Amino acid sequence: MRISTVTMYEQGVSAMNRQQADFTEVGQQIASGKRVVNPSDDPRAASRAVGVSQSLAVNAQQESSRTTARNSLSQEESVLDSVSDAIGSAKSMVVQAGNGTLSDADRESLASDLEGTFETLVGQANTTDGNGTYLFSGYEDNAKAFSRTSHDGSVDTVSYKGDDNVKHQKIDAERSMATSDTGADVFTKFSSGSEYIAEAGEGNTGSMTFSGPDVRDADAEGYGDSYEVSFAENDGDLEYTVTNANTDEVTTADYTDGETIEFGGLALTMEGEPADGDSLSVTPGADMSQEQASLFKTLGDTINALRQPVETDADQAALDNTLSTASRKLDASLDNVLTTRASVGARMNELDALDDVGGNREIAYEQTRSDLVDLDYNSAISDYMLSKVGLQASQKSFADIQQMSLFQYLN
């Protein structure tokens, strides 16, 4: 078979080009640190690496979401800490106000101190985060959670104006978390399991005071229901009527000063002389409306009562009953705030746990991607040296072949 000079030249050039391409490819791999520089180098590995990179991006986004959620919850936890301190301070002042030796001026001084606590709590309820959005407004976070209505001669009425829906944020592939709580849930609600709260009717004119109610039998029929106790004169005698608000069951008996009456597993002690038409309600804390459970209404009613002069037995009874109700409501409000704070802490602990999981997941993804596309330098350097030797050999071979000519031997 005859091999022409052109054929030898083309074969030599092709061999050098192949060796040059191999040498260049290995050089690019070493320079980039990647085994797969172009998708064509290993299409299957390149495709899988894209999927792993997307998973890494999603994991990073979830980590960022958890950071945002943690910042929001941390701020809420700080506010709730201040709120619980303020409620504790208010409770101390309410207890102090029950001292029978205090004068009207003393009670006015306590009312001023309590009003300062009231203002502090309103400010805490309308706290904003670093972006200027209101923390307790739900999805209506561009407006204050609570608005105020002024009244001449009495404390402002504070009403919740935010959204009732809690903001959620996706913090993991299958987990969405509440990143805040609404002002309604924090400041105008009592937690489930709150004790019964007795409250005198607004139109009471008698000197009757109450203490309790205390639980005697939580398994009794009617326990957990709401009750109304009303007073009326009948043939010169004063009677009380206990009505179960849930079943309309009615119990009537003669009233005796200092008597402890029992109904629905509860015991309620009443002293003094109620007037015809006086009443009081006995309601589980968890069943109270937002207005009844409002921390701001509790403080406002207490401040207004402290500023009323005490001149008669009826005035003293009204004050004592207000303070008794306020004391129980403040306890229930504090329990609710502490329950909410515990929930915030649990969510923050969950974020920490998910961060650990996300960190381990990131390491696994990075390892998988490295196995797919990263370079084994030991193997690459060996390939580099072999490619270099092969290229040099092909170049030397080409040069030697080009020098082979019959004319070199003719003289």
Secondary structure, DSSP 8 states (H G I E B T S, - for coil): ----HHHHHHHHHHHHHHHHHHHHHHHHHHHHTBS-SSGGG-HHHHHHHHHHHHHHHHHHHHHHHHHHHHHHHHHHHHHHHHHHHHHHHHHHHHHHHT-TT--HHHHHHHHHHHHHHHHHHHHHHT-B-TTS-BTTSTT-TTS-SEEEEEETTEEEEEEE-S-SS--EEEEETTEEEE----HHHHHS---TT--EEEEE-TT--S--EEEEEEES-TTSTTTT--EEEEEEEETTEEEEEEEETTT--EEEEE--TT-EEEETTEEEEEES---TT-EEEEEEGGGS-HHHH-HHHHHHHHHHHHTS---SHHHHHHHHHHHHHHHHHHHHHHHHHHHHHHHHHHHHHHHHHHHHHHHHHHHHHHHHHHHHHB--HHHHHHHHHHHHHHHHHHHHHHHHHHH--GGGG--
